[in-house]
Amino acid sequence: MTSSQELFDRAKTLMPGGVNSPVRAFGSVGGTPRFMVNAKGAYLTDADGRDYVDLVCSWGPALLGHSHPDVLAAVHAAVDHGLSFGASTPTESELAALVQGRVSGVERLRMVSTGTEATMTAVRLARGFTGRDLIIKFAGCYHGHLDSLLAAAGSGLATLALPGSAGVTAATAAETLVLPYNDLAAVEAAFAAHGDRIAAVITEAAPANMGVVTPGEGFNAGLSRITTAHGALLILDEVLTGFRVGAAGYWGLTGGAADSAERWTPDLFTFGKVIGGGLPTAALGGRAEVMDYLAPLGPVYQAGTLSGNPVAMAAGVATLTAATSSVYDTVDARSLELSAALSSALTAEGVDHSIQRAGSLFSVAFGTSAAGVQNYDDAQGQEVFRYAPFFHSMLDSGVYLPPSVFEAWFLSAAHDDAAMNRIFTALPAAAKAAAAATVV
């Protein structure tokens, strides 16, 4: 690990904490972050030449596996024509058409560069469209680092929020209501108190930033019903789940499914991760009536020099084209296989836990077998101390897990039997480490 340590030491003199995104610093698990230099299929290789089975998959984009030949070929071809034009390109429409073909609720799409930018624009658009100021979000759901959504819960279910980060002003936070997840009664109460001021409710389609949390039966449909009744918008954040848990994301598995008991459609979607195939691309989309409030047609301004970047568009088109039903079937099957093996290993060592699922995404929550995790309070109440030794045991065995218990595990279509067997072989020792863990 000499090279990673030296690289981390140098990085800390150049960048805050030595990283460009906080979770990479291993703050939740301790130790030295691995500096990666290569990715292929189901594997990462670090600066010391050690390879790992990857269960992070770039936090979602590597649905097909790393360095998929079709995606690399498309990117190389695009690079040969130039890196950035600052003008419209045919590939933007090609990717938008692929999204529309998968997600019927998207009548218009606007490309941006990051998930944060997508949710930021969606919130601005909702306020511009409705002429209202307040936004409802749920504790534990993460929608990027825009100020108004980095808010913490106030003192009551219908009170205005408090700043959730240094640098977020009280005035900005006060434009957000933070409610407990999976609690429709709290949403009803908020609308009863502030209904004529609420522009939108924003929610992850299935939360994956407090660990994975499954929306309760009828919860998302209830949000759609309530917002419609009050003239507010519903923003469904599929930055993580979009095109990852199915061809039409989590909405396609639930509210948009043909056999859904209660079909519903949000007013706006946000996408990221998979839509860019590993390059910085995100998007927002939804009803034409709402989307056409964006400039140049409407009064809500948004612009971006690198929005619709031709190389990123090529990666997105290649990824969505290659993400066939067989890819999703493979990822689903591997996810079920791995989560069952994980649960079995922990049970064998007497480690209390629950496996939290949303499609192919899952996470483990220690000490929660009685009721699972339904909201942020449940997630915070788990036995977090068991994860760090579990993580490092897996890492030492050549398996790269998310460096936080509050993140989802990702698989890809490239996770073959050899990759899976390495994970299975590593689980018993990691389960023993979790069982032996004590509160520090």
C-alpha positions in Angstrom: 0.0 0.0 0.0 3.1 2.2 -0.2 2.0 4.1 -3.3 -1.5 4.8 -2.1 -0.2 6.2 1.1 2.4 8.4 -0.6 -0.3 9.6 -3.1 -2.7 10.4 -0.3 0.0 12.2 1.7 0.7 14.4 -1.4 -3.0 14.9 -2.2 -3.6 16.2 1.3 -1.2 19.0 0.6 -3.0 20.0 -2.5 -6.8 19.3 -1.9 -9.0 19.6 1.1 -8.7 16.3 2.9 -6.8 15.0 -0.1 -10.0 14.2 -2.1 -12.5 15.8 -4.4 -15.5 14.1 -2.9 -15.7 13.5 0.9 -16.6 9.8 1.1 -13.3 8.9 -0.8 -11.3 9.9 2.2 -12.4 6.8 4.2 -13.5 9.0 7.0 -16.2 6.6 8.0 -14.0 3.4 8.0 -10.5 4.8 8.7 -7.3 3.8 7.0 -5.7 4.9 3.8 -7.9 5.4 0.7 -6.8 3.3 -2.2 -5.8 5.3 -5.3 -7.1 3.6 -8.3 -5.3 3.6 -11.7 -7.2 1.1 -13.8 -10.7 -0.4 -14.1 -11.7 -3.4 -16.3 -14.8 -5.4 -16.1 -15.6 -6.2 -12.4 -12.2 -5.1 -11.2 -10.3 -2.1 -10.0 -6.5 -1.9 -9.8 -4.8 0.4 -7.3 -1.5 2.3 -7.6 0.3 -0.6 -5.8 -0.8 -3.0 -8.5 -3.4 -4.8 -6.3 -6.7 -5.7 -7.9 -10.2 -5.7 -6.2 -13.6 -6.9 -7.1 -15.5 -3.6 -7.3 -18.8 -3.3 -5.5 -19.0 0.5 -5.9 -19.0 0.6 -9.8 -18.2 4.3 -9.7 -21.3 4.8 -7.5 -23.5 3.4 -10.2 -22.4 4.3 -13.7 -20.5 1.1 -14.4 -23.7 -1.0 -15.0 -22.1 -2.9 -17.9 -18.8 -3.2 -16.1 -15.7 -1.0 -16.4 -14.2 -0.2 -19.8 -17.0 -1.9 -21.7 -15.7 -2.2 -25.3 -18.8 -0.7 -26.9 -18.6 2.4 -24.6 -14.9 2.8 -25.2 -15.3 2.5 -28.9 -18.0 5.2 -28.9 -15.9 7.5 -26.8 -12.8 7.1 -28.9 -14.8 7.8 -32.1 -16.3 10.9 -30.5 -12.9 12.2 -29.3 -11.6 12.0 -32.8 -14.2 14.6 -33.8 -13.3 17.0 -31.0 -13.8 17.3 -27.2 -16.3 20.1 -27.0 -18.1 22.3 -29.5 -20.1 24.8 -27.4 -22.9 24.1 -29.9 -25.7 21.6 -30.4 -24.9 18.1 -31.6 -26.9 15.3 -33.1 -25.9 12.9 -30.2 -27.8 15.0 -27.7 -31.1 14.2 -29.4 -30.1 10.6 -29.8 -29.6 10.2 -26.0 -32.7 12.2 -25.2 -34.7 9.9 -27.5 -33.3 6.8 -25.7 -34.4 8.2 -22.4 -37.9 9.0 -23.7 -38.2 5.5 -25.1 -37.5 4.1 -21.6 -39.3 6.6 -19.4 -42.7 7.5 -20.8 -43.1 10.3 -18.2 -40.3 12.3 -19.9 -41.8 14.5 -22.6 -38.8 16.9 -22.6 -35.2 16.5 -21.4 -32.5 19.0 -20.5 -28.9 17.8 -20.3 -26.6 19.1 -17.6 -23.3 17.9 -16.2 -23.9 16.6 -12.6 -26.7 15.2 -10.5 -26.5 18.3 -8.2 -27.0 20.5 -11.2 -30.0 18.4 -12.3 -31.7 18.7 -8.9 -30.8 22.3 -8.5 -32.4 23.1 -11.9 -35.5 21.0 -11.1 -36.0 22.9 -7.8 -35.6 26.3 -9.5 -38.0 25.1 -12.3 -40.6 24.0 -9.8 -40.5 27.4 -8.0 -40.7 29.2 -11.3 -43.6 27.1 -12.6 -45.7 27.3 -9.4 -44.7 30.8 -8.3 -44.1 29.3 -4.8 -41.0 29.2 -2.5 -41.1 26.2 -0.2 -39.6 22.7 -1.0 -40.3 19.5 1.0 -37.5 17.0 1.3 -37.0 14.0 3.5 -34.4 13.5 6.2 -31.7 11.1 4.9 -32.4 11.7 1.3 -29.5 13.3 -0.6 -30.1 15.4 -3.7 -26.6 16.9 -4.2 -25.0 19.8 -2.5 -27.2 22.7 -3.4 -27.8 25.0 -0.4 -31.5 24.7 -0.1 -31.4 20.9 0.1 -28.5 20.8 2.6 -31.0 21.4 5.3 -31.6 19.6 8.6 -34.9 18.9 10.3 -36.4 21.6 12.5 -38.1 21.1 15.8 -41.4 19.7 14.5 -43.0 18.0 11.5 -44.2 21.1 9.8 -41.6 23.6 10.9 -39.0 25.2 8.7 -35.6 23.6 8.4 -32.2 24.6 9.9 -28.9 24.8 8.0 -27.4 21.3 7.5 -23.9 22.6 6.5 -21.7 25.4 7.3 -22.1 28.1 4.6 -25.9 27.5 4.2 -27.7 30.5 5.5 -30.7 30.2 7.8 -32.8 32.1 5.3 -32.0 29.6 2.6 -32.6 26.6 4.8 -35.9 28.1 5.9 -37.2 27.6 2.3 -37.1 23.9 2.9 -39.3 21.6 5.0 -37.5 18.4 6.2 -39.8 15.6 7.0 -39.3 12.0 8.1 -39.2 9.5 5.2 -42.0 7.0 4.7 -44.5 9.2 6.7 -47.4 10.4 4.6 -49.1 11.9 7.6 -46.2 14.3 8.1 -46.5 15.3 4.4 -50.3 15.9 4.8 -49.5 18.0 8.0 -47.0 20.1 6.1 -49.4 20.8 3.3 -52.1 21.7 5.8 -49.8 24.3 7.4 -48.0 25.6 4.3 -49.9 24.2 1.2 -50.2 27.4 -0.7 -46.5 28.1 -0.3 -45.1 24.7 -1.3 -43.7 24.5 -4.8 -42.6 20.8 -4.8 -41.8 17.7 -2.9 -38.4 16.2 -3.9 -37.7 12.6 -3.0 -35.3 9.9 -4.1 -37.2 7.2 -6.0 -35.8 4.8 -3.5 -33.4 6.3 -1.0 -29.8 5.1 -1.3 -27.9 7.6 0.8 -28.8 6.5 4.3 -28.2 3.0 3.2 -30.9 1.6 0.9 -34.5 2.2 2.1 -37.5 0.8 0.4 -40.4 3.2 0.0 -43.4 2.0 1.9 -46.3 0.6 0.0 -48.1 3.5 -1.6 -45.7 6.1 -0.3 -44.5 7.5 -3.6 -48.0 7.2 -5.1 -49.3 9.2 -2.0 -46.8 11.9 -2.7 -48.0 12.2 -6.3 -51.6 12.3 -5.0 -50.9 15.0 -2.4 -48.9 17.3 -4.6 -51.4 17.1 -7.4 -54.2 18.0 -5.0 -52.3 21.1 -3.8 -51.0 22.3 -7.1 -47.4 21.5 -6.2 -44.9 19.4 -8.2 -43.4 16.0 -7.4 -39.7 15.7 -8.3 -38.5 12.1 -8.4 -34.7 11.9 -8.0 -33.4 9.0 -10.0 -29.8 10.1 -10.1 -28.8 6.8 -8.5 -31.6 4.5 -9.5 -32.3 5.7 -13.0 -31.4 3.1 -15.6 -29.5 1.3 -12.9 -32.3 -0.9 -11.3 -34.2 -1.3 -14.5 -34.6 0.1 -18.0 -36.9 2.8 -16.7 -35.4 3.1 -13.2 -37.2 2.6 -10.0 -40.3 4.4 -11.3 -40.4 1.8 -14.1 -40.5 -1.0 -11.5 -43.2 0.7 -9.4 -45.5 3.6 -10.5 -44.7 3.3 -14.2 -45.0 -0.5 -14.3 -47.8 -1.8 -16.4 -49.0 -4.1 -13.6 -48.7 -1.5 -10.9 -51.7 -1.5 -8.5 -51.6 2.3 -8.5 -49.9 3.9 -11.5 -48.5 7.4 -11.0 -46.1 9.7 -12.7 -44.0 12.5 -11.2 -43.9 15.9 -12.8 -40.1 16.0 -13.0 -37.3 13.3 -13.0 -33.6 13.9 -12.4 -31.0 11.5 -13.8 -27.3 11.0 -13.4 -24.7 8.2 -13.1 -25.7 5.6 -15.7 -27.0 8.2 -18.2 -23.4 9.3 -18.8 -21.8 5.9 -18.9 -19.0 7.0 -16.6 -18.6 10.6 -17.9 -20.0 13.7 -16.3 -23.6 13.8 -17.5 -26.9 14.3 -15.9 -30.4 15.4 -16.9 -33.8 16.6 -15.8 -37.0 15.8 -17.6 -40.7 15.5 -17.3 -44.0 17.1 -18.5 -43.6 19.3 -21.5 -45.8 22.0 -19.9 -43.3 22.2 -17.0 -40.1 21.7 -18.9 -40.9 24.4 -21.4 -40.7 27.0 -18.6 -36.9 26.6 -19.0 -35.0 29.1 -21.2 -35.0 29.7 -24.1 -38.8 29.1 -24.2 -39.6 30.1 -20.6 -38.5 32.5 -17.8 -36.5 30.0 -15.8 -32.9 30.4 -16.7 -30.3 27.5 -16.9 -27.3 27.2 -19.0 -24.0 25.2 -19.1 -21.0 25.3 -21.4 -20.4 21.6 -21.1 -24.1 20.5 -21.1 -24.6 17.9 -23.8 -20.8 17.4 -24.2 -20.4 15.3 -27.3 -18.0 12.8 -25.7 -20.3 12.3 -22.7 -23.3 12.0 -25.0 -21.5 9.2 -27.0 -20.8 7.3 -23.7 -24.4 7.7 -22.6 -25.8 6.5 -25.9 -23.5 3.5 -26.0 -24.3 2.6 -22.4 -28.1 2.8 -22.7 -28.0 0.9 -26.0 -26.0 -1.9 -24.5 -28.1 -2.0 -21.3 -30.5 -4.7 -22.6 -32.9 -6.8 -20.6 -30.3 -9.5 -20.2 -28.0 -7.0 -18.5 -30.6 -6.1 -16.0 -31.5 -9.8 -15.5 -27.8 -10.6 -14.8 -27.4 -7.7 -12.3 -30.7 -8.6 -10.5 -29.6 -12.3 -10.2 -26.1 -11.4 -8.9 -27.6 -8.9 -6.4 -29.9 -11.5 -5.0 -27.1 -14.1 -4.9 -24.7 -11.7 -3.1 -27.2 -10.3 -0.6 -28.3 -13.8 0.4 -24.6 -14.9 0.9 -23.9 -11.7 2.9 -26.9 -12.4 5.1 -26.0 -16.0 5.6 -22.4 -15.2 6.6 -23.5 -12.6 9.2 -26.2 -15.0 10.5 -23.6 -17.7 10.9 -21.6 -15.4 13.2 -24.6 -14.2 15.2 -24.5 -10.7 13.8 -27.9 -9.0 14.0 -28.7 -7.3 10.7 -31.2 -6.5 7.9 -30.6 -6.4 4.2 -32.2 -3.3 2.7 -33.3 -3.6 -1.0 -34.5 -1.4 -3.9 -34.3 -3.4 -7.1 -30.7 -4.6 -7.6 -29.4 -2.0 -5.0 -29.0 -3.2 -1.5 -27.1 -2.4 1.7 -26.6 -4.0 5.1 -27.8 -2.4 8.4 -26.4 -3.8 11.6 -28.6 -4.4 14.6 -31.9 -3.7 12.8 -33.4 -7.2 12.3 -36.5 -6.4 14.3 -37.9 -3.7 12.0 -35.4 -3.0 9.3 -34.7 0.6 8.3 -37.7 2.7 7.3 -36.3 6.2 7.7 -33.2 8.3 8.7 -33.7 7.8 12.5 -33.6 4.0 11.9 -30.5 4.3 9.8 -28.7 6.5 12.4 -29.7 4.0 15.2 -27.9 1.0 13.7 -24.7 -0.5 15.0 -22.5 1.6 12.7 -19.3 0.4 14.6 -19.5 -3.0 13.0 -19.0 -1.8 9.5 -15.4 -0.5 9.5 -13.9 -3.9 10.6 -16.2 -5.6 8.1 -15.1 -3.2 5.3 -11.4 -3.6 6.0 -11.6 -7.4 6.1 -13.2 -7.4 2.7 -10.7 -4.9 1.4 -7.8 -7.1 2.6 -9.3 -10.0 0.7 -9.5 -8.0 -2.5 -13.1 -6.8 -2.4 -13.8 -3.0 -2.6 -17.0 -2.0 -0.8 -18.5 1.4 -0.4 -16.4 3.1 2.3 -19.5 3.9 4.4 -22.3 1.9 5.8 -24.7 4.5 4.5 -24.1 3.7 0.9 -25.6 1.2 -1.6 -23.7 -1.8 -3.0 -23.5 -1.9 -6.8 -23.0 -4.9 -9.1 -22.5 -5.0 -12.8 -23.1 -7.3 -15.7 -19.4 -8.1 -15.7 -19.5 -9.7 -12.2 -18.9 -13.3 -13.4 -18.5 -16.4 -11.4 -14.8 -15.8 -10.6 -15.6 -12.3 -9.2 -18.5 -13.5 -7.2 -16.5 -16.4 -5.8 -13.9 -14.0 -4.5 -16.6 -12.1 -2.7 -18.1 -15.3 -1.2 -14.7 -16.4 0.0 -14.1 -13.1 1.7 -17.5 -12.9 3.5 -16.9 -15.4 6.5 -13.8 -13.6 7.8 -15.5 -10.2 7.4 -18.6 -11.5 9.3 -16.3 -12.6 12.1 -14.7 -9.1 12.2 -18.2 -7.5 12.4 -19.2 -9.9 15.2 -16.0 -9.1 17.2 -16.4 -5.3 16.8 -17.0 -3.2 19.8 -18.1 0.4 20.3 -15.1 2.7 20.2 
